[in-house]
Amino acid sequence: MAKRAGAYKSDKRKKELMRQKKQEEKRQKRFGKPGAEVPAGTQPQAEGVSSDVKAVAGSVVKVHYTGRLDDGSVFDSSRERGPLEFTVGAGQMIQGFDRAVSGMSVGESKTVRIPSDEAYGPYKEDLIFEMPKAHFPEGTKEGFAFTLKHPDGSSLEAVVTDIAGDTVTLNANHSLAGKDLIFDIELVEVEID
């Protein structure tokens, strides 16, 4: 028998509340109840965080990174927004980045060069195509991005690169496709159970 969506959300919420309660009990056991005095000179470490462990497949980690191209231009950085959190080996990151973080220790920094085939893949000419202008909203301009839906339910992100007469040219390549990437990575945290 299938669960209703509301029942699923309710079960999920209960599990999250139980997880939070267990974390609070662990914290209280380790550091005392809220408002309790902490001995001078002690710096309790956040629950579930260790600087003695390495990032391995399945680890939830936080990293700071700066991504650069060969010409030195920065295309992204976490330094202004805070560390990026992800699960190592879960396919949440590009393959080369995931591989670079695996095995790092908390506090370790490294610079890695990731070839395009382990990043956003090669630049593919067949991902540049034309569509009738009538299929786009009025006012569409070069640089506008669209999500195109396939009949099979999948979608494709594409950017308008040219508008000529009644034809719109789109490019569905990732903006970093075909480019080798350089990342400065610092492992900030590894969560442990």
Backbone as CSV, one residue per row, in Angstrom:
resi,resn,N_x,N_y,N_z,CA_x,CA_y,CA_z,C_x,C_y,C_z
1,MET,0.848,-1.186,0.000,0.000,0.000,0.000,0.888,1.242,0.000
2,ALA,0.646,2.163,-0.890,1.469,3.362,-1.024,1.130,4.368,0.072
3,LYS,2.168,5.052,0.561,1.950,6.103,1.551,1.496,7.372,0.865
4,ARG,0.684,8.128,1.525,0.304,9.438,1.015,1.478,10.382,1.203
5,ALA,1.558,11.417,0.364,2.664,12.379,0.440,2.744,13.009,1.822
6,GLY,1.606,13.336,2.423,1.601,13.954,3.750,2.152,13.028,4.812
7,ALA,1.821,11.737,4.713,2.334,10.761,5.676,3.836,10.637,5.549
8,TYR,4.349,10.663,4.325,5.791,10.577,4.095,6.500,11.773,4.731
9,LYS,5.961,12.988,4.503,6.559,14.193,5.080,6.524,14.126,6.593
10,SER,5.421,13.615,7.163,5.286,13.496,8.608,6.329,12.532,9.170
11,ASP,6.515,11.368,8.514,7.524,10.401,8.957,8.914,10.998,8.865
12,LYS,9.166,11.709,7.781,10.476,12.332,7.587,10.733,13.370,8.683
13,ARG,9.715,14.157,9.015,9.842,15.182,10.053,10.095,14.529,11.410
14,LYS,9.405,13.420,11.705,9.609,12.713,12.976,11.042,12.214,13.086
15,LYS,11.555,11.648,11.995,12.928,11.154,11.998,13.910,12.295,12.244
16,GLU,13.661,13.437,11.601,14.542,14.593,11.785,14.494,15.092,13.231
17,LEU,13.312,15.140,13.836,13.191,15.565,15.238,13.901,14.590,16.172
18,MET,13.790,13.289,15.894,14.484,12.282,16.707,15.997,12.443,16.575
19,ARG,16.475,12.706,15.352,17.901,12.902,15.133,18.400,14.120,15.913
20,GLN,17.622,15.217,15.857,17.995,16.426,16.581,18.001,16.182,18.090
21,LYS,17.023,15.424,18.592,16.948,15.134,20.016,18.174,14.331,20.459
22,LYS,18.563,13.320,19.662,19.741,12.520,19.995,21.002,13.366,19.989
23,GLN,21.120,14.274,19.021,22.279,15.156,18.979,22.334,16.045,20.226
24,GLU,21.181,16.568,20.639,21.136,17.424,21.821,21.505,16.628,23.074
25,GLU,21.025,15.378,23.170,21.389,14.540,24.320,22.887,14.274,24.354
26,LYS,23.493,14.010,23.193,24.941,13.808,23.123,25.682,15.068,23.551
27,ARG,25.197,16.216,23.049,25.834,17.485,23.387,25.764,17.738,24.886
28,GLN,24.583,17.507,25.488,24.422,17.733,26.917,25.289,16.775,27.726
29,LYS,25.391,15.544,27.289,26.223,14.568,27.989,27.687,14.995,27.954
30,ARG,28.094,15.540,26.809,29.496,15.923,26.643,29.816,17.264,27.286
31,PHE,28.910,18.259,27.135,29.208,19.616,27.571,28.323,20.130,28.705
32,GLY,27.330,19.354,29.125,26.417,19.802,30.163,25.212,20.499,29.573
33,LYS,24.260,20.818,30.438,23.026,21.460,29.979,23.309,22.896,29.567
34,PRO,22.440,23.460,28.717,22.636,24.852,28.306,22.740,25.767,29.518
35,GLY,23.674,26.698,29.453,23.884,27.635,30.554,24.899,27.146,31.574
36,ALA,25.317,25.876,31.488,26.315,25.352,32.411,27.657,26.010,32.127
37,GLU,28.439,26.211,33.176,29.743,26.831,32.991,30.712,25.857,32.342
38,VAL,31.509,26.388,31.431,32.544,25.601,30.773,33.869,26.021,31.395
39,PRO,34.687,25.056,31.838,35.956,25.414,32.461,36.785,26.347,31.581
40,ALA,37.439,27.310,32.210,38.268,28.269,31.489,39.341,27.540,30.692
41,GLY,39.617,28.043,29.490,40.676,27.482,28.661,40.259,26.280,27.831
42,THR,39.010,25.834,27.986,38.581,24.692,27.168,37.783,25.200,25.993
43,GLN,37.982,24.607,24.876,37.252,24.947,23.670,36.571,23.681,23.180
44,PRO,35.334,23.446,23.592,34.668,22.234,23.137,34.530,22.236,21.614
45,GLN,34.785,21.092,21.023,34.653,20.945,19.585,33.206,20.602,19.272
46,ALA,32.725,21.093,18.153,31.345,20.818,17.763,31.125,19.314,17.678
47,GLU,29.950,18.877,18.118,29.598,17.454,18.083,29.666,16.923,16.662
48,GLY,30.254,15.761,16.499,30.293,15.125,15.198,31.344,15.681,14.260
49,VAL,32.276,16.493,14.762,33.308,17.079,13.923,34.656,16.620,14.437
50,SER,35.523,16.223,13.536,36.834,15.757,13.945,37.902,16.309,13.030
51,SER,39.045,16.671,13.592,40.172,17.096,12.771,41.147,15.948,12.599
52,ASP,40.843,14.768,13.183,41.732,13.619,13.126,41.370,12.636,12.020
53,VAL,40.328,12.884,11.282,39.881,11.911,10.291,40.081,12.437,8.878
54,LYS,40.100,11.491,7.964,40.234,11.822,6.547,38.871,11.712,5.876
55,ALA,38.713,12.460,4.814,37.497,12.374,4.003,37.553,11.088,3.191
56,VAL,36.524,10.275,3.303,36.410,9.027,2.540,35.017,8.970,1.939
57,ALA,34.809,8.034,1.026,33.497,7.882,0.408,32.431,7.760,1.490
58,GLY,31.387,8.566,1.381,30.300,8.579,2.354,30.435,9.664,3.408
59,SER,31.629,10.279,3.530,31.821,11.362,4.506,31.080,12.617,4.058
60,VAL,30.447,13.283,5.014,29.876,14.597,4.749,30.958,15.599,5.114
61,VAL,31.365,16.401,4.142,32.488,17.315,4.330,32.091,18.742,4.013
62,LYS,32.898,19.671,4.519,32.783,21.083,4.152,34.153,21.510,3.639
63,VAL,34.146,22.154,2.478,35.390,22.617,1.874,35.256,24.067,1.437
64,HIS,36.383,24.758,1.482,36.496,26.044,0.810,37.237,25.768,-0.481
65,TYR,36.862,26.465,-1.525,37.532,26.255,-2.809,37.527,27.540,-3.611
66,THR,38.488,27.608,-4.519,38.511,28.649,-5.537,38.812,27.947,-6.845
67,GLY,37.958,28.137,-7.832,38.131,27.523,-9.135,38.646,28.539,-10.138
68,ARG,39.721,28.159,-10.860,40.338,29.050,-11.840,40.485,28.340,-13.181
69,LEU,40.597,29.146,-14.220,40.904,28.638,-15.557,42.406,28.774,-15.789
70,ASP,42.889,28.227,-16.901,44.319,28.285,-17.219,44.862,29.710,-17.275
71,ASP,44.026,30.662,-17.671,44.485,32.053,-17.771,44.501,32.760,-16.411
72,GLY,44.131,32.026,-15.342,44.145,32.591,-13.995,42.835,33.217,-13.563
73,SER,41.879,33.345,-14.476,40.599,33.965,-14.105,39.810,33.030,-13.195
74,VAL,39.216,33.610,-12.157,38.425,32.858,-11.175,36.991,32.748,-11.686
75,PHE,36.467,31.511,-11.749,35.088,31.331,-12.190,34.150,31.066,-11.029
76,ASP,34.681,30.681,-9.848,33.827,30.446,-8.685,34.697,30.330,-7.441
77,SER,34.133,30.718,-6.303,34.834,30.593,-5.030,33.826,30.551,-3.891
78,SER,34.137,29.761,-2.873,33.267,29.677,-1.700,33.684,30.671,-0.627
79,ARG,34.800,31.335,-0.801,35.378,32.183,0.247,34.443,33.302,0.704
80,GLU,33.644,33.832,-0.168,32.736,34.927,0.201,31.407,34.438,0.754
81,ARG,31.020,33.176,0.465,29.705,32.688,0.901,29.763,31.639,1.989
82,GLY,30.910,31.101,2.272,31.001,30.036,3.267,31.292,28.710,2.592
83,PRO,31.756,27.728,3.381,32.179,26.460,2.793,31.043,25.691,2.131
84,LEU,31.430,24.901,1.151,30.518,24.034,0.416,30.424,22.707,1.143
85,GLU,29.209,22.209,1.355,29.004,20.923,2.025,28.509,19.902,1.009
86,PHE,29.100,18.706,1.040,28.654,17.625,0.158,29.104,16.288,0.724
87,THR,28.563,15.212,0.174,28.924,13.859,0.575,29.919,13.310,-0.437
88,VAL,31.095,12.931,0.039,32.147,12.419,-0.839,31.674,11.133,-1.514
89,GLY,31.869,11.062,-2.813,31.543,9.861,-3.574,30.079,9.680,-3.908
90,ALA,29.241,10.662,-3.603,27.795,10.529,-3.843,27.370,11.069,-5.201
91,GLY,28.325,11.537,-6.000,27.985,12.066,-7.316,27.424,13.468,-7.285
92,GLN,27.597,14.175,-6.172,27.091,15.541,-6.046,28.036,16.558,-6.675
93,MET,29.285,16.160,-6.866,30.313,17.059,-7.385,30.875,16.493,-8.686
94,ILE,31.594,17.328,-9.435,32.255,16.798,-10.618,33.266,15.753,-10.156
95,GLN,33.489,14.759,-10.989,34.297,13.590,-10.635,35.692,13.959,-10.123
96,GLY,36.388,14.851,-10.800,37.749,15.205,-10.405,37.813,15.907,-9.064
97,PHE,36.807,16.721,-8.745,36.769,17.435,-7.465,36.542,16.432,-6.340
98,ASP,35.579,15.552,-6.540,35.269,14.492,-5.575,36.527,13.679,-5.267
99,ARG,37.210,13.264,-6.318,38.425,12.454,-6.171,39.516,13.230,-5.427
100,ALA,39.632,14.526,-5.680,40.663,15.342,-5.034,40.431,15.467,-3.531
101,VAL,39.178,15.560,-3.110,38.855,15.718,-1.683,39.023,14.399,-0.927
102,SER,38.735,13.295,-1.579,38.858,11.986,-0.937,40.293,11.768,-0.468
103,GLY,40.445,11.439,0.806,41.768,11.209,1.389,42.369,12.420,2.072
104,MET,41.763,13.601,1.914,42.282,14.807,2.577,41.955,14.765,4.063
105,SER,42.786,15.416,4.871,42.556,15.572,6.307,42.061,16.979,6.585
106,VAL,41.325,17.148,7.674,40.822,18.466,8.052,42.002,19.422,8.211
107,GLY,41.879,20.600,7.614,42.934,21.606,7.664,43.896,21.518,6.489
108,GLU,43.859,20.420,5.763,44.750,20.245,4.611,44.264,21.085,3.437
109,SER,45.206,21.643,2.697,44.910,22.401,1.487,45.707,21.817,0.336
110,LYS,45.153,21.903,-0.854,45.875,21.443,-2.041,45.356,22.172,-3.263
111,THR,46.166,22.166,-4.297,45.770,22.698,-5.590,45.778,21.543,-6.565
112,VAL,44.676,21.382,-7.304,44.566,20.285,-8.265,44.143,20.824,-9.618
113,ARG,44.622,20.158,-10.642,44.207,20.458,-12.016,43.306,19.314,-12.459
114,ILE,42.086,19.664,-12.863,41.102,18.656,-13.251,40.877,18.760,-14.758
115,PRO,41.202,17.691,-15.493,40.981,17.722,-16.937,39.485,17.779,-17.255
116,SER,39.159,18.327,-18.411,37.750,18.536,-18.767,36.923,17.259,-18.720
117,ASP,37.538,16.103,-19.022,36.749,14.864,-19.009,36.384,14.418,-17.594
118,GLU,37.017,15.005,-16.555,36.638,14.728,-15.170,35.925,15.929,-14.554
119,ALA,35.600,16.912,-15.401,34.890,18.105,-14.942,33.527,18.160,-15.644
120,TYR,33.388,19.049,-16.622,32.103,19.203,-17.307,32.095,18.585,-18.694
121,GLY,33.093,17.765,-18.990,33.130,17.033,-20.250,33.614,17.868,-21.405
122,PRO,33.693,17.246,-22.577,34.149,17.961,-23.771,33.072,18.909,-24.295
123,TYR,33.512,19.894,-25.051,32.589,20.793,-25.736,32.033,20.040,-26.928
124,LYS,30.715,19.967,-27.056,30.077,19.184,-28.116,29.330,20.100,-29.087
125,GLU,29.776,20.080,-30.327,29.140,20.898,-31.366,27.676,20.523,-31.572
126,ASP,27.332,19.240,-31.345,25.943,18.813,-31.561,24.985,19.350,-30.491
127,LEU,25.524,20.027,-29.478,24.666,20.661,-28.471,24.383,22.130,-28.812
128,ILE,24.771,22.522,-30.013,24.417,23.845,-30.542,23.370,23.586,-31.617
129,PHE,22.203,24.203,-31.461,21.096,23.923,-32.383,20.200,25.144,-32.519
130,GLU,19.344,25.092,-33.524,18.436,26.196,-33.825,16.996,25.781,-33.587
131,MET,16.184,26.776,-33.214,14.744,26.571,-33.036,14.015,27.797,-33.579
132,PRO,12.757,27.634,-33.963,11.980,28.793,-34.439,11.779,29.817,-33.310
133,LYS,11.938,31.059,-33.649,11.780,32.160,-32.685,10.378,32.168,-32.068
134,ALA,9.390,31.662,-32.802,8.005,31.633,-32.330,7.845,30.794,-31.056
135,HIS,8.791,29.901,-30.779,8.717,29.062,-29.581,9.213,29.767,-28.309
136,PHE,9.673,31.002,-28.444,10.256,31.717,-27.302,9.413,32.934,-26.937
137,PRO,9.461,33.337,-25.676,8.701,34.521,-25.260,9.209,35.779,-25.968
138,GLU,8.304,36.728,-26.137,8.685,38.004,-26.725,9.731,38.663,-25.826
139,GLY,10.695,39.282,-26.429,11.755,39.943,-25.667,12.955,39.053,-25.389
140,THR,12.952,37.816,-25.878,14.090,36.915,-25.688,15.330,37.536,-26.334
141,LYS,16.451,37.498,-25.587,17.693,38.097,-26.069,18.842,37.123,-25.906
142,GLU,19.954,37.432,-26.572,21.168,36.635,-26.414,21.548,36.620,-24.935
143,GLY,21.967,35.449,-24.456,22.356,35.305,-23.053,21.243,34.759,-22.174
144,PHE,19.997,34.811,-22.644,18.888,34.261,-21.871,19.049,32.743,-21.789
145,ALA,18.743,32.169,-20.642,18.825,30.717,-20.443,17.422,30.135,-20.363
146,PHE,17.278,28.934,-20.923,15.998,28.245,-20.920,16.198,26.788,-20.535
147,THR,15.185,26.221,-19.903,15.149,24.782,-19.651,14.203,24.187,-20.672
148,LEU,14.749,23.331,-21.515,13.948,22.707,-22.567,13.552,21.310,-22.118
149,LYS,12.285,20.965,-22.265,11.766,19.663,-21.834,11.667,18.716,-23.027
150,HIS,12.158,17.498,-22.827,12.033,16.440,-23.834,10.730,15.684,-23.574
151,PRO,10.178,15.054,-24.591,8.962,14.249,-24.399,9.161,13.127,-23.367
152,ASP,10.399,12.641,-23.203,10.648,11.560,-22.236,10.710,12.059,-20.793
153,GLY,10.536,13.374,-20.601,10.532,13.935,-19.254,11.850,14.540,-18.830
154,SER,12.933,14.257,-19.541,14.222,14.838,-19.183,14.259,16.294,-19.632
155,SER,15.220,17.035,-19.112,15.323,18.445,-19.474,16.758,18.777,-19.863
156,LEU,16.913,19.904,-20.516,18.196,20.347,-21.021,18.285,21.851,-20.830
157,GLU,19.352,22.302,-20.196,19.573,23.738,-20.022,20.287,24.258,-21.260
158,ALA,19.834,25.373,-21.809,20.449,25.940,-23.002,20.426,27.464,-22.911
159,VAL,21.438,28.082,-23.519,21.574,29.536,-23.515,21.448,30.038,-24.955
160,VAL,20.710,31.134,-25.130,20.560,31.750,-26.446,21.889,32.406,-26.819
161,THR,22.434,31.994,-27.978,23.706,32.564,-28.426,23.540,33.489,-29.626
162,ASP,22.391,33.386,-30.333,22.178,34.244,-31.503,20.687,34.247,-31.856
163,ILE,20.231,35.381,-32.343,18.873,35.490,-32.869,19.008,36.161,-34.234
164,ALA,18.609,35.428,-35.272,18.706,35.954,-36.634,17.388,35.677,-37.351
165,GLY,16.681,36.737,-37.670,15.387,36.579,-38.343,14.420,35.807,-37.470
166,ASP,13.921,34.691,-37.973,12.952,33.875,-37.242,13.600,32.677,-36.549
167,THR,14.934,32.712,-36.392,15.652,31.570,-35.830,16.437,31.974,-34.583
168,VAL,16.343,31.123,-33.572,17.106,31.309,-32.330,18.130,30.185,-32.250
169,THR,19.386,30.545,-32.033,20.446,29.551,-31.865,20.710,29.384,-30.372
170,LEU,20.752,28.115,-29.943,20.954,27.778,-28.528,22.207,26.923,-28.367
171,ASN,22.835,27.049,-27.201,24.001,26.235,-26.863,23.705,25.538,-25.539
172,ALA,23.687,24.201,-25.545,23.383,23.432,-24.336,24.641,22.889,-23.662
173,ASN,25.821,23.304,-24.125,27.054,22.935,-23.432,27.137,23.703,-22.120
174,HIS,27.699,23.073,-21.079,27.980,23.792,-19.835,28.999,24.874,-20.163
175,SER,28.935,25.988,-19.480,29.858,27.094,-19.773,31.321,26.708,-19.555
176,LEU,31.575,25.652,-18.772,32.953,25.212,-18.528,33.296,23.929,-19.293
177,ALA,32.421,23.502,-20.197,32.690,22.294,-20.998,33.929,22.509,-21.854
178,GLY,34.747,21.467,-21.949,35.954,21.527,-22.763,37.119,22.244,-22.113
179,LYS,36.963,22.654,-20.860,38.023,23.406,-20.186,38.587,22.607,-19.017
180,ASP,39.911,22.608,-18.905,40.558,22.054,-17.721,40.399,23.077,-16.612
181,LEU,40.195,22.600,-15.394,39.930,23.497,-14.259,41.009,23.328,-13.197
182,ILE,41.336,24.421,-12.530,42.303,24.403,-11.428,41.545,24.802,-10.167
183,PHE,41.644,23.969,-9.133,40.964,24.253,-7.874,41.967,24.318,-6.732
184,ASP,41.848,25.370,-5.918,42.515,25.434,-4.618,41.469,24.953,-3.631
185,ILE,41.754,23.857,-2.922,40.772,23.236,-2.029,41.325,23.180,-0.611
186,GLU,40.505,23.558,0.361,40.836,23.414,1.776,39.719,22.611,2.433
187,LEU,40.076,21.489,3.066,39.084,20.700,3.794,38.894,21.334,5.160
188,VAL,37.692,21.825,5.396,37.373,22.564,6.623,36.828,21.643,7.714
189,GLU,36.015,20.652,7.299,35.336,19.816,8.296,34.941,18.482,7.707
190,VAL,35.012,17.447,8.537,34.487,16.122,8.210,33.537,15.752,9.336
191,GLU,32.269,15.531,9.013,31.304,15.125,10.043,31.440,13.627,10.282
192,ILE,31.393,13.246,11.546,31.426,11.833,11.894,30.206,11.514,12.735
193,ASP,29.772,10.257,12.694,28.590,9.841,13.466,28.968,9.568,14.902
